[in-house]
Amino acid sequence: MILRILSLLFVVSTLYGAADEEKKVTVKFEVGMYSPTIGGTISNSATPSTFKDDFAYQSSKATYAAAELLLNYDYVPNASISYFNMQEKQDSTLSKSLKVADVDFNSTVSSIVNYEVFNFTLYQDFKNKGAFFTIFGKHFYSGDVEFDVGVNTKLFLWKFQVTDTSTTSSPSWIEVKELIALPYLGFKYYLYDFIAYASVSALSLKEASSSSYQAGLEYKVMKNLYFNASYLQEQFTVVELLDTVDFTTSGYRFGVEYAF
């Protein structure tokens, strides 16, 4: 699905770019790696369990892809999509009795986390151009500032499966599928070939909440080619039957971006 969306954005950028010499439409594509630390808890009628201490989760590796459609028209919002996919497996020996999906575990277990996140964001940008100034006879540019306001529609698919390795019992699992629309705020600072940026999306509902925080730096290596490094935290809390899942990933993200 994400490949179809990326292809559509590429076609749109090509058509509009050919029709307008001022390049009213720009499309950026990015791919990279995300190295998050896993945290959070599962709470129910028994003792709460933690992904770090009880199930021995620490760090993981995830791949991500993103695209951004920038429209240089008055009162027309920009759009961006992103996707990351993570799968991690751990074996651990429990120091206490735990319950997952109404099943008790008290020995050695093997567990798997599958986690996918889709973000589709529509936002309006508000820009303020910088100015030149002189210090000791040398000219400098103050940089441009941009504020973004919009809505981030987030779909997260998460599954946690636990198997008691000391028995022949079937695995137990918790599965989460949630679609939440979050308010989105962003900030960008442009200075020569650098772009410093930060964004936040957060919302809390009765049985589901989600938040996303990111800050990073983008560097223009050559025409249309950028390197990107950022710190990203993704979190959700969901009630699934008898379990309340609070899951967090946080870590550094590195990518390569190309603009058309």
C-alpha positions in Angstrom: 0.0 0.0 0.0 2.7 2.5 0.9 4.5 1.8 -2.4 1.3 2.8 -4.3 1.1 6.0 -2.3 4.7 6.8 -3.0 4.3 6.1 -6.7 1.2 8.4 -6.8 3.1 11.2 -5.1 6.0 10.8 -7.6 3.6 11.1 -10.6 1.9 14.2 -9.1 5.2 15.9 -8.5 6.4 15.1 -12.1 3.2 16.5 -13.6 3.0 19.7 -11.6 6.8 20.3 -11.9 6.6 20.1 -15.6 3.6 22.5 -15.8 5.1 25.2 -13.5 8.5 26.7 -13.8 8.4 28.0 -10.2 8.1 24.4 -8.9 4.9 24.7 -7.0 5.1 21.1 -6.0 8.0 19.3 -4.3 8.0 15.6 -3.2 10.6 14.2 -0.8 11.2 10.5 -0.4 13.2 9.1 2.6 14.3 5.6 3.7 16.3 4.6 6.7 16.9 2.7 9.9 15.3 3.2 13.4 17.1 1.8 16.4 14.7 2.0 19.3 14.8 0.9 22.9 11.7 -1.0 23.9 9.8 -0.2 27.1 6.4 -0.3 28.7 4.2 -2.6 30.8 1.2 -5.0 30.6 -1.2 -4.6 33.5 -4.1 -6.9 34.5 -5.5 -8.6 37.6 -2.1 -10.1 38.3 1.3 -8.5 38.9 2.2 -6.0 36.1 4.9 -7.2 33.8 7.5 -5.1 32.0 9.0 -5.6 28.6 12.4 -4.7 29.8 12.8 -6.5 33.2 10.5 -9.5 32.8 10.6 -10.2 29.1 14.2 -9.0 28.6 13.6 -6.6 25.8 16.2 -3.9 25.3 16.9 -2.5 21.8 15.7 -3.4 18.4 16.1 -2.6 14.7 13.4 -1.2 12.5 13.1 0.0 8.9 11.2 3.0 7.8 10.1 4.9 4.7 8.6 8.3 4.4 7.3 10.8 1.8 6.3 14.4 2.0 4.3 16.4 -0.5 5.0 20.2 -0.3 2.5 22.4 -2.1 3.6 26.0 -2.6 0.0 27.4 -2.9 -1.8 29.8 -0.6 -4.1 28.0 1.9 -3.3 24.6 0.6 -2.0 22.1 3.2 1.0 19.9 2.8 0.9 16.2 3.3 3.3 13.5 4.6 3.2 9.8 5.2 5.6 7.5 7.1 5.8 3.9 8.0 8.0 1.8 10.2 8.1 -1.9 10.9 9.7 -3.7 13.8 9.9 -7.4 14.8 11.8 -8.5 17.9 12.0 -11.9 19.7 13.3 -12.6 23.2 13.7 -15.6 25.5 13.6 -15.0 29.3 13.3 -16.8 32.6 10.6 -15.2 34.8 11.4 -14.4 38.4 7.7 -14.2 39.3 4.3 -15.4 38.0 2.8 -13.3 35.3 -0.4 -13.2 33.3 -0.8 -12.4 29.6 -4.1 -12.7 27.8 -5.6 -14.5 30.8 -2.9 -17.2 30.8 -0.4 -17.6 33.7 3.3 -17.9 33.1 5.9 -18.7 35.7 8.9 -20.4 34.0 10.9 -19.8 30.9 9.1 -18.1 28.1 9.7 -17.0 24.5 8.0 -13.9 23.2 7.7 -12.0 19.9 6.7 -8.4 19.3 5.5 -7.3 15.9 4.9 -3.5 15.6 3.9 -1.4 12.6 3.0 2.3 12.5 1.5 4.3 9.7 1.3 8.1 9.9 -0.6 10.3 7.5 -0.3 14.0 8.3 -2.0 17.0 6.8 -0.6 20.4 7.9 -0.5 24.0 7.1 2.8 25.8 7.3 3.4 29.4 8.5 6.8 30.8 7.4 8.8 33.8 8.4 11.7 34.8 6.2 15.0 35.7 7.8 17.2 38.7 7.2 20.8 39.5 6.5 22.9 41.2 9.2 26.5 42.4 9.5 29.0 41.6 12.3 32.6 42.9 12.0 32.2 43.6 8.4 30.9 40.1 7.5 27.4 39.3 6.3 25.3 36.6 7.9 21.8 35.3 7.3 19.5 34.8 10.3 17.7 31.8 8.9 14.0 31.1 8.1 11.5 29.9 10.6 8.4 27.7 10.0 5.5 26.6 12.2 3.3 23.7 11.2 -0.2 23.0 12.5 -2.3 20.0 11.4 -3.7 16.6 12.0 -1.8 13.3 12.2 -3.9 10.2 11.5 -2.0 7.3 13.1 -2.6 3.5 12.5 -0.7 1.2 14.7 -0.7 -2.6 14.4 0.9 -4.4 17.4 1.0 -8.1 18.4 2.7 -9.6 21.4 2.9 -13.4 21.5 4.2 -15.4 24.5 5.0 -19.1 24.7 5.8 -21.2 27.7 8.9 -23.1 26.5 8.7 -25.6 29.4 5.4 -27.1 28.3 3.7 -28.0 25.0 0.9 -25.4 25.5 -0.1 -23.1 22.6 1.1 -19.5 22.6 -1.0 -16.7 24.1 -1.1 -13.3 22.5 -2.4 -9.7 22.7 -3.3 -8.0 19.4 -3.8 -4.2 19.0 -5.3 -2.4 16.0 -6.0 1.2 16.6 -6.6 4.2 14.3 -6.4 7.6 16.1 -6.4 11.2 14.7 -4.0 13.3 16.7 -3.3 17.1 16.7 0.1 17.9 15.1 2.5 20.7 15.8 5.8 21.1 14.1 8.7 23.6 14.0 11.5 24.0 11.4 14.5 26.3 11.3 16.3 26.7 7.9 19.9 28.0 7.9 21.9 27.5 4.7 22.2 23.8 4.1 20.8 22.7 7.5 17.2 22.2 8.7 16.6 21.7 12.4 13.1 20.4 13.2 10.8 19.1 15.9 7.3 17.8 16.0 4.7 16.5 18.5 1.5 14.5 18.1 -0.4 13.5 21.3 -4.0 12.6 22.3 -5.5 10.7 25.2 -8.9 9.0 24.9 -10.9 6.8 27.3 -9.4 3.4 26.2 -6.6 4.4 23.9 -3.9 7.1 23.8 -1.0 7.7 21.6 1.9 10.2 21.4 4.8 10.8 19.1 7.8 13.2 19.7 10.6 13.8 17.2 13.6 16.2 17.0 16.3 16.1 14.3 18.7 17.7 11.9 18.7 17.5 8.1 21.7 18.3 6.0 21.8 19.0 2.2 24.7 17.0 0.9 24.2 18.1 -2.8 21.3 19.2 -5.0 18.1 17.3 -4.0 20.0 14.9 -1.7 19.8 15.1 2.1 21.0 13.2 5.2 18.7 13.0 8.1 19.3 12.2 11.8 16.6 12.4 14.5 15.4 11.1 17.9 12.0 9.6 17.8 9.7 8.4 20.6 6.5 6.5 19.8 4.0 5.4 22.6 0.5 4.0 22.9 -1.7 2.8 25.7 -4.6 0.5 24.9 -7.1 -1.6 26.9 -7.5 -5.0 25.2 -10.0 -7.2 27.1 -8.3 -7.9 30.5 -4.9 -6.4 29.6 -3.8 -2.8 29.5 -0.8 -2.4 27.2 1.5 0.5 27.6 4.2 0.2 24.9 7.1 2.6 24.0 9.9 2.8 21.5 12.5 5.5 21.7 15.8 5.9 19.8 17.7 7.4 17.0 16.7 7.4 13.3 19.0 7.8 10.4 17.9 8.2 6.8 18.7 9.4 3.3 16.2 11.7 1.5 15.8 12.8 -2.1 13.7 15.7 -3.4 12.0 15.8 -6.8 
